[in-house]
Amino acid sequence: MEKRTERRQTLKELEKRYKLFYDYAPLPYQSLDEDTNIIDVNQAWLDFLGYEKEEVIGKCFGEFLVLKSRELLTSRFSHFKEVGVIRDVEYEIVRKNGNHSIIWLDGRVEYDKSGKVKQAHCFFKDITERKKAEEELKESEEKFRSIAEQSFMSIYIIQDGLFKYFNQRTTEVSGYSREEIQNWEPYEYAKVVHPEDRDFVFEQSKKKQEGDKDVINNYQYRIIKKTGEIAWLDLFSKTINYMGRPADMVMSEDITKKIEAEQKLKESQEKYKYLFDNAQVGLYWSRVTDGKFIECNETFAKLFGYGTREACLADYVATEHYVNPHQRDEILDAIRTNNEVRGYEILVTKRDGTPIWLSISARMFENENRIEGAAIDITKRKKAEQELVESEERYRKAYDKADFYKDLLAHDVSNILNNINASVQLIKVWKDDYNLTTNEKDMLNIIRQQLKRGASLVSNVRKLSEIEESEIVVNPIDVRDIIERSIEEVRSRFHEKDMEINLNTAEDNIKAIGGELLIDAFENLLINGVIHNDSEKIRLWIDIYKVKEEGNHYIKIEFKDNGLGIIDERKTAIFKRNYKQDRSTGGMGIGLSLVKTIITNYDGKVWVENRLTRDYTQGSNFVILLKEG
């Protein structure tokens, strides 16, 4: 009987404790049944919504929410009853006067002994202004790159230096578990408070626990989390009567991110001021209406011949120094149209009248009658551009003259060669072949060979000129087809020579990235293998196959001959246009230069090796690599 009486007394004390807590809590509180009907609310709830208690008891909490939030309440509450706790749930609530507010709701479910829902205890906090602040911060992204996350409050009661009650949020913020906080000795929570703030926090906490009215109810301080991290808290507290004696009821919000954001903003402002004052670019603010400068840095002042920014601001007015006054109106119109200008070039004068070219980037704040901009001195660049234009004009004239002489030379040389060829044919007509002496026949053969070389030289010069002056078009090209056409041309040209040409390839359809100019490159290599060859029987081998190098697929073509060969010291030089020395008696630099130019323009490679590794006298091997098509 005595134990039952004690239990009843304890139960009454608990009910009284929670009643005190809910009644005096500065946050709106409500308890709901399993159907979201209101069982009880505290005065903060009634004050916030503007109702009398008898107007709300028994009503569904959803009736005080907008439709969208009402639907969320319905969908969330069943889950809430299952898990027993909710945090940071946002709803839009309607007060009695019709005003809407955004709240964050935190709740826990109370179950009976059978596990059924007895009631749900919920606190909520008005975050309308916070939401508005978030939107304002987002709109001010130029000044604020990040904003502090808003978090729900930790709620706890301290009495005799012990945490008599605390919610889950308290453990989340501090990093200590519920069991650790419950086992703290009196005032052991001091280890959580930052040493520099500890005396002040303890003084205020003790005053509230003792019922002293001379206290500060809202202040900011630092804590040291279990992890060692430092966090800033914004604290709201109040002395309450808990279990018959004074206690300190505290609500605190983690404002670490907000403090960090303010510090970053301060640092950013300091950095901006430093950069503004020390920038190597002229920075300025001027009035839209009259062009008077209202702020600038030292660099800007020096652009116009002033020793200090103060002297520049006092004296210089932009509208008085435009060489072309209409340019200012053009800049203003451009800014209004495009919100800004970048790299707008203007010609103005310094304080002494010296002209100076500036590149201006600026934006306008017309409602503030202000232009904000940057100026760079481009006088030297403008002078260089003018000199370049004049130089290009001189170059164009010289190029046109050279191009004319090139065409004239090619035309006249071709005519000379044609005339010589016609003379050879006439000799053969006037004097029958049978009547020609051996020396005469040899001489005519030499003349015909030199005619072919001269025609080839003119053709190569023209092709080199065309490659340098025009854009090369590339496509997948059938390599075998082009080589076969090149072989046919060489056989026709040197039909009188004892010549054997072998084409070896494992596949019929091999394509490489290139163009029609490849036939000129291949013909030049084949011709090179014929004319620089003293063997009784000229042998040429052409091998085509696919290779992979450095992860890329190529078509590799080898042009081998049994000719004179090339010593190692000349293997690189022969591809240069100014190469004059040859392997026998005739020059070959222009032909191989053409080959190099064509292959390079098709993003390929060409080089020469010995046909036999250690003996260059056994002939050459010209190797071409083209990307596989």
C-alpha positions in Angstrom: 0.0 0.0 0.0 2.8 2.3 0.9 4.7 1.6 -2.3 1.5 2.3 -4.3 1.1 5.6 -2.6 4.8 6.4 -3.4 4.2 5.5 -7.1 1.2 7.7 -7.3 3.1 10.5 -5.8 6.0 10.0 -8.2 3.4 9.9 -11.1 1.9 13.2 -9.9 5.4 14.7 -9.7 6.2 13.5 -13.2 2.9 14.9 -14.5 3.6 18.2 -12.7 7.1 18.3 -14.1 6.0 17.8 -17.7 3.1 20.2 -17.2 5.5 22.8 -16.0 7.9 22.1 -18.8 5.2 22.4 -21.5 3.5 25.4 -19.9 6.6 27.4 -19.5 8.4 26.3 -22.7 9.0 29.4 -24.9 8.3 27.2 -27.9 4.7 26.3 -28.9 3.8 22.8 -27.7 1.0 20.5 -28.5 0.0 16.9 -27.8 -1.9 14.9 -30.4 -3.8 11.7 -30.3 -3.3 8.9 -32.8 -5.7 10.7 -35.3 -3.8 14.0 -35.0 -6.5 15.5 -32.8 -5.2 18.1 -30.3 -5.2 16.8 -26.7 -3.4 19.8 -25.2 -1.4 22.9 -26.1 0.7 25.3 -24.1 0.3 29.0 -23.8 3.1 29.7 -26.3 1.0 27.7 -28.9 -2.2 29.7 -28.1 -0.2 33.0 -28.2 1.4 32.1 -31.5 -1.9 31.1 -33.2 -4.2 33.6 -31.4 -6.7 31.1 -30.1 -8.3 30.3 -26.7 -7.6 26.7 -25.5 -11.3 25.7 -25.7 -11.3 26.7 -29.3 -8.6 24.1 -30.3 -8.9 21.1 -27.9 -10.2 18.2 -29.8 -9.7 19.6 -33.2 -7.5 18.0 -35.8 -4.1 19.8 -36.0 -4.5 19.6 -39.8 -7.3 22.2 -39.6 -4.7 24.8 -38.7 -2.5 24.0 -41.7 -2.7 24.9 -45.4 -3.9 22.2 -47.7 -0.4 21.1 -48.9 0.9 20.8 -45.3 -2.3 19.0 -44.3 -1.6 16.4 -46.9 1.9 16.1 -45.6 0.7 15.7 -42.1 -1.6 12.8 -43.1 1.2 11.0 -45.0 3.9 11.6 -42.3 1.9 10.9 -39.1 1.5 7.2 -39.8 5.3 6.9 -40.2 5.7 9.1 -37.1 3.6 6.7 -35.0 5.7 3.8 -36.2 9.2 5.3 -35.6 8.2 7.3 -32.5 10.1 10.5 -33.3 10.3 13.3 -35.9 12.6 16.2 -36.3 12.8 19.3 -38.5 9.5 18.7 -40.2 8.3 21.8 -42.0 4.6 22.9 -42.2 2.8 26.1 -43.2 0.4 27.0 -40.5 -2.5 29.6 -40.5 -3.1 31.8 -37.5 -6.5 32.9 -36.4 -6.0 36.3 -37.9 -5.3 34.7 -41.3 -1.6 35.2 -41.3 0.5 32.3 -42.6 3.7 31.2 -40.9 6.3 28.5 -41.6 7.1 26.2 -38.7 9.6 23.5 -38.0 8.1 20.7 -35.9 9.9 18.3 -33.6 7.9 15.4 -31.9 8.0 12.2 -30.0 5.3 9.5 -29.6 4.2 8.3 -26.2 3.1 4.7 -26.1 1.1 2.9 -23.4 2.1 -0.4 -21.9 0.6 -2.4 -24.7 2.6 -0.4 -27.3 -0.3 1.6 -28.6 0.0 5.2 -29.3 -1.1 7.2 -26.3 -0.2 10.7 -27.5 2.3 12.6 -29.5 4.3 15.4 -28.0 5.3 18.1 -30.4 7.2 21.4 -30.3 7.4 23.8 -33.2 9.3 26.9 -34.0 8.4 29.8 -36.2 10.9 30.0 -39.0 9.0 32.4 -41.3 11.6 35.2 -40.9 14.4 32.6 -41.3 12.9 31.4 -44.5 12.6 35.0 -45.7 16.2 35.6 -44.7 17.3 32.5 -46.7 15.6 33.9 -49.8 17.2 37.3 -49.3 20.6 35.6 -48.9 20.1 33.6 -52.1 19.2 36.8 -53.9 22.4 38.4 -52.6 24.7 35.8 -53.9 27.3 38.4 -54.9 28.0 39.3 -51.3 27.2 36.0 -49.7 28.5 32.8 -51.3 27.2 30.5 -48.6 24.6 30.8 -45.8 24.4 29.1 -42.5 22.1 26.1 -42.3 19.2 26.5 -40.0 18.8 23.8 -37.5 16.2 23.0 -34.8 16.9 23.8 -31.2 18.4 21.7 -28.5 16.2 21.7 -25.4 17.4 20.7 -21.9 16.8 21.5 -18.2 19.7 21.9 -15.8 19.3 21.7 -12.1 22.0 21.2 -9.4 24.5 21.1 -12.3 22.9 18.0 -13.8 20.9 17.6 -17.0 17.5 16.7 -15.7 16.0 16.6 -19.2 17.4 16.9 -22.7 16.2 16.1 -26.2 17.8 14.1 -29.0 19.0 17.3 -30.7 21.2 18.0 -27.6 23.2 14.8 -28.2 23.5 15.5 -31.9 24.9 19.0 -31.4 27.4 18.0 -28.6 28.4 14.6 -30.0 27.9 12.9 -26.6 25.4 10.0 -26.3 22.3 10.1 -24.1 24.0 7.6 -21.7 27.1 9.8 -21.4 25.1 13.0 -20.6 22.9 11.1 -18.1 26.0 9.9 -16.2 27.8 13.3 -16.0 28.7 14.4 -12.4 27.3 17.8 -11.3 28.7 20.5 -13.5 30.7 18.1 -15.5 29.1 19.6 -18.6 31.7 22.4 -18.1 34.0 20.3 -20.3 31.7 21.0 -23.2 31.8 24.8 -22.8 34.8 26.6 -24.4 37.3 27.7 -21.7 37.1 31.3 -22.8 33.3 31.3 -22.4 33.1 29.0 -19.4 33.0 31.5 -16.5 30.3 33.6 -18.1 28.1 30.6 -19.1 28.4 29.1 -15.6 27.6 32.4 -13.9 24.4 32.8 -16.0 23.4 29.1 -15.6 23.8 29.1 -11.8 21.8 32.3 -11.5 18.9 30.8 -13.4 19.1 27.6 -11.3 19.0 29.7 -8.2 16.1 31.8 -9.4 18.2 35.0 -9.7 16.4 37.5 -11.9 19.5 39.5 -12.7 20.4 37.3 -15.7 21.0 37.5 -19.4 18.5 35.2 -21.2 20.0 35.3 -24.7 23.7 35.2 -25.7 26.1 33.3 -27.9 28.9 31.1 -26.8 31.2 28.3 -27.9 31.2 24.6 -27.1 33.8 21.9 -27.8 32.1 18.8 -29.2 33.2 15.3 -28.3 35.1 15.2 -31.6 37.1 18.3 -30.6 35.3 20.6 -33.0 34.3 24.0 -31.9 30.7 25.1 -32.5 28.9 28.3 -31.8 25.5 28.2 -30.1 22.8 30.9 -29.8 21.2 30.3 -26.4 17.8 31.2 -25.1 17.1 30.3 -21.4 14.7 30.9 -18.6 14.4 30.1 -14.9 11.6 27.7 -14.3 10.2 25.8 -11.3 11.2 22.2 -11.8 10.2 19.6 -9.3 9.5 22.3 -6.8 12.8 24.1 -7.2 14.4 26.6 -9.6 16.0 25.2 -12.7 17.5 26.5 -15.9 15.5 25.6 -19.0 17.7 26.2 -22.1 17.0 26.2 -25.8 20.1 26.6 -28.1 20.6 26.7 -31.8 23.8 25.7 -33.6 24.8 28.9 -35.5 28.4 27.8 -36.4 27.8 28.1 -40.1 26.3 31.6 -39.6 29.3 32.8 -37.6 31.6 31.3 -40.2 29.7 33.0 -43.0 29.9 36.3 -41.2 33.7 35.8 -40.7 34.1 34.9 -44.3 32.1 37.9 -45.3 34.3 40.1 -43.2 37.4 38.5 -44.6 36.0 38.8 -48.1 35.3 42.5 -47.6 38.9 43.0 -46.3 40.3 41.1 -49.3 38.1 43.1 -51.7 39.4 46.4 -50.2 43.0 45.1 -50.4 42.6 44.0 -54.0 40.8 47.3 -54.9 43.6 49.4 -53.4 46.4 47.3 -54.8 45.1 46.1 -58.1 47.3 46.6 -61.2 44.1 47.5 -63.1 42.5 50.9 -62.8 39.2 50.5 -60.8 36.7 53.2 -60.4 33.1 54.3 -59.6 31.6 57.2 -61.4 28.2 58.9 -61.5 25.9 58.1 -64.4 24.6 61.6 -64.7 27.7 63.7 -65.1 30.7 61.3 -65.2 32.2 62.5 -61.9 34.4 59.9 -60.3 33.3 59.1 -56.8 35.9 56.3 -56.0 39.0 54.9 -57.6 42.3 53.2 -56.8 45.8 54.6 -57.1 46.4 52.7 -60.4 43.4 54.4 -62.0 44.6 57.9 -60.8 48.1 57.2 -62.3 46.5 56.3 -65.7 45.4 60.0 -66.0 48.6 61.5 -64.7 47.6 62.0 -61.0 49.9 61.3 -58.1 47.1 60.3 -55.7 43.6 59.0 -55.9 42.4 62.0 -53.9 43.7 64.4 -56.5 42.1 62.4 -59.3 38.7 62.3 -57.5 38.8 66.0 -56.8 39.7 67.1 -60.3 39.0 64.6 -63.1 35.5 64.5 -64.8 35.2 61.8 -67.5 32.7 63.7 -69.7 35.3 66.5 -70.2 38.0 64.1 -71.6 36.4 62.0 -74.3 38.2 62.6 -77.6 34.9 61.5 -79.3 32.2 62.8 -76.9 29.5 60.5 -78.4 31.4 57.4 -77.1 30.1 58.0 -73.6 26.5 57.8 -74.8 27.4 54.6 -76.7 28.9 53.0 -73.6 25.8 53.9 -71.5 23.5 52.5 -74.2 25.5 49.3 -74.4 25.4 48.8 -70.6 21.7 49.4 -70.5 21.2 46.9 -73.3 23.5 44.2 -72.2 23.7 44.9 -68.4 27.5 45.4 -68.9 30.3 46.1 -71.3 33.6 44.2 -71.6 36.7 45.4 -73.4 35.0 48.6 -74.8 37.8 50.7 -76.3 37.8 54.4 -75.9 40.2 57.3 -76.6 40.4 59.9 -73.8 42.9 62.4 -72.6 45.0 62.6 -69.5 44.9 65.7 -67.2 47.6 67.3 -69.4 45.7 66.6 -72.6 47.8 63.6 -73.7 45.6 61.1 -75.6 45.4 57.6 -74.1 43.6 54.4 -75.3 41.6 52.5 -72.6 39.9 49.2 -72.6 36.8 49.6 -70.3 34.7 46.9 -68.6 31.8 48.3 -66.6 28.4 47.7 -65.3 25.7 50.2 -64.2 23.6 50.6 -61.1 21.3 53.3 -62.5 19.0 53.4 -59.4 22.2 54.3 -57.4 23.4 56.7 -60.1 26.7 54.7 -60.2 28.9 53.0 -62.8 31.4 50.5 -61.5 34.3 49.6 -63.9 37.8 48.7 -64.6 40.2 50.4 -67.1 43.4 49.1 -68.8 45.9 51.2 -70.7 46.0 49.8 -74.2 47.8 52.7 -75.9 50.9 50.5 -76.8 48.7 47.7 -78.1 46.7 50.1 -80.3 49.9 51.5 -81.7 51.3 48.0 -82.3 48.0 47.0 -84.0 48.3 50.0 -86.3 51.9 49.1 -87.1 50.8 45.5 -87.7 48.1 46.6 -90.1 50.7 48.7 -92.0 53.1 45.8 -91.9 50.5 43.4 -93.2 49.7 45.7 -96.1 53.4 45.8 -97.0 53.6 42.1 -96.7 50.5 41.6 -98.9 51.9 43.7 -101.6 55.2 41.8 -101.5 53.4 38.5 -101.4 51.3 39.4 -104.4 54.4 40.5 -106.3 56.2 37.2 -105.4 53.1 35.2 -106.3 53.0 37.0 -109.7 56.7 36.2 -110.3 56.2 32.6 -109.3 53.3 32.1 -111.7 55.2 33.9 -114.4 58.3 31.7 -113.9 56.3 28.5 -113.8 54.4 29.5 -117.0 57.6 30.6 -118.9 59.6 27.6 -117.7 56.8 25.3 -118.8 56.8 27.0 -122.2 60.5 26.6 -122.5 60.3 22.9 -121.7 57.5 22.5 -124.2 59.5 24.2 -126.9 62.6 22.0 -126.2 60.3 18.9 -126.3 58.9 20.1 -129.6 62.4 20.6 -130.9 63.3 17.0 -129.9 60.2 15.7 -131.7 61.1 17.7 -134.8 64.6 16.3 -134.9 63.1 12.8 -134.8 60.8 13.7 -137.7 63.5 15.4 -139.8 66.0 12.7 -139.2 64.6 9.2 -139.1 65.4 7.2 -135.9 67.3 4.7 -138.0 69.7 7.4 -139.2 70.5 8.7 -135.7 73.9 7.8 -134.3 74.2 6.2 -131.0 75.5 9.4 -129.4 72.6 11.4 -130.9 70.1 8.9 -129.5 71.8 9.0 -126.0 71.8 12.8 -126.2 68.1 12.9 -127.1 67.3 10.5 -124.2 69.2 12.7 -121.8 67.2 15.7 -123.1 63.9 13.9 -122.7 64.9 12.8 -119.1 65.8 16.4 -118.2 62.5 17.6 -119.7 60.6 15.2 -117.4 62.7 16.3 -114.4 62.0 20.0 -115.3 58.3 19.3 -115.7 58.3 17.4 -112.4 60.1 20.3 -110.7 57.5 22.8 -111.9 54.7 20.5 -110.8 56.2 20.0 -107.3 56.8 23.8 -106.8 53.1 24.5 -107.7 51.9 21.7 -105.4 54.0 23.0 -102.5 52.6 26.5 -103.0 49.0 25.2 -103.1 49.5 23.2 -99.9 50.9 26.2 -98.1 48.2 28.5 -99.3 45.1 26.4 -99.0 43.3 24.3 -96.4 43.9 20.5 -96.7 40.8 18.3 -96.9 41.1 14.9 -95.4 39.0 11.8 -95.8 39.4 8.0 -95.5 41.4 7.1 -98.6 41.9 3.6 -100.2 45.7 3.3 -99.9 46.1 0.4 -102.3 44.2 2.1 -105.0 46.4 5.3 -104.9 49.6 3.3 -104.8 48.5 1.2 -107.8 47.8 4.4 -109.7 51.2 5.7 -108.7 52.9 2.5 -109.9 51.1 2.7 -113.3 52.3 6.3 -113.7 55.9 5.4 -112.9 55.9 2.4 -115.2 54.6 4.6 -118.0 57.2 7.3 -117.3 60.1 4.9 -117.2 58.9 2.3 -119.7 62.4 2.0 -121.2 64.0 0.9 -117.9 64.4 -2.7 -116.8 62.2 -2.3 -113.7 60.4 -4.6 -111.2 57.8 -3.2 -108.8 56.3 -5.5 -106.1 53.2 -4.5 -104.0 52.6 -6.6 -100.9 49.6 -6.2 -98.6 47.7 -8.6 -96.5 44.3 -6.9 -97.1 42.6 -5.4 -100.2 40.7 -2.6 -98.6 43.1 -0.6 -96.4 42.0 3.0 -95.7 44.0 5.8 -94.2 43.2 9.4 -93.3 44.5 11.5 -96.2 43.5 13.0 -99.6 44.3 13.1 -103.3 47.7 14.7 -102.8 48.9 11.3 -101.5 49.3 10.2 -105.1 51.9 13.0 -105.5 53.8 11.8 -102.4 53.8 8.2 -103.5 54.9 9.0 -107.0 57.7 11.1 -105.8 59.0 8.3 -103.6 58.8 5.8 -106.5 60.4 8.2 -108.9 63.1 8.8 -106.3 63.8 5.1 -106.1 64.1 4.9 -109.9 66.3 7.9 -110.8 68.7 7.3 -107.9 69.4 3.7 -108.9 72.5 2.4 -110.8 71.4 -1.2 -110.7 71.0 -3.1 -114.0 67.6 -4.2 -112.8 65.7 -1.6 -110.8 63.7 -3.3 -108.0 61.1 -1.5 -105.9 59.1 -3.1 -103.0 56.0 -1.6 -101.5 54.7 -3.1 -98.3 51.4 -2.0 -96.7 50.2 -3.2 -93.2 48.4 -2.1 -90.1 50.2 -1.2 -86.9 49.4 0.1 -83.4 51.7 2.6 -81.7 51.1 4.4 -78.4 47.4 3.3 -78.4 46.7 4.6 -81.9 46.0 2.7 -85.1 48.1 3.5 -88.2 48.6 2.3 -91.8 52.3 1.8 -92.3 53.7 2.0 -95.9 57.3 1.1 -96.8 58.9 2.1 -100.1 62.1 0.0 -100.6 64.6 0.2 -103.4 67.9 -1.3 -104.4 69.3 2.0 -105.3 72.3 4.1 -104.1 71.1 4.5 -100.5 71.5 7.4 -98.1 74.2 7.8 -95.4 73.0 8.4 -91.9 74.1 12.0 -91.7 71.8 13.0 -94.6 68.7 11.0 -93.6 67.0 14.0 -91.9 68.3 16.7 -94.2 66.9 15.2 -97.4 63.4 16.2 -96.4 64.3 19.9 -96.0 63.5 22.2 -98.8 66.9 23.8 -98.9 68.7 20.4 -99.2 71.0 20.6 -102.2 73.2 17.5 -102.1 72.0 14.4 -103.7 72.9 10.7 -103.8 74.4 10.7 -107.2 74.3 13.5 -109.8 70.8 15.0 -109.5 69.1 17.0 -106.7 66.1 15.5 -105.0 65.4 18.0 -102.2 62.2 19.5 -103.7 60.5 16.2 -104.3 61.1 14.8 -100.8 60.2 18.2 -99.3 56.9 17.9 -101.1 56.5 14.3 -99.7 57.2 15.6 -96.2 54.8 18.6 -96.5 51.9 16.4 -97.8 52.3 13.6 -95.2 52.6 16.2 -92.4 49.5 18.0 -93.5 47.6 14.7 -93.3 48.9 14.4 -89.7 51.2 11.6 -90.6 54.9 10.9 -90.3 57.7 10.0 -92.9 61.3 9.0 -92.4 64.0 7.0 -94.2 65.9 3.9 -93.1 68.4 1.5 -94.8 66.8 -1.3 -96.7 69.3 -3.6 -95.0 69.9 -2.5 -91.4 73.7 -2.1 -91.4 74.5 -1.3 -95.1 73.1 1.9 -96.6 74.6 1.0 -100.0 72.0 -1.7 -100.5 69.2 0.8 -100.9 66.7 2.8 -98.9 63.4 2.2 -97.2 61.1 5.3 -97.0 58.5 4.7 -94.3 55.1 6.5 -94.0 52.7 6.3 -91.1 49.1 7.5 -91.7 46.2 7.3 -89.3 43.9 4.4 -90.0 40.7 5.6 -91.7 
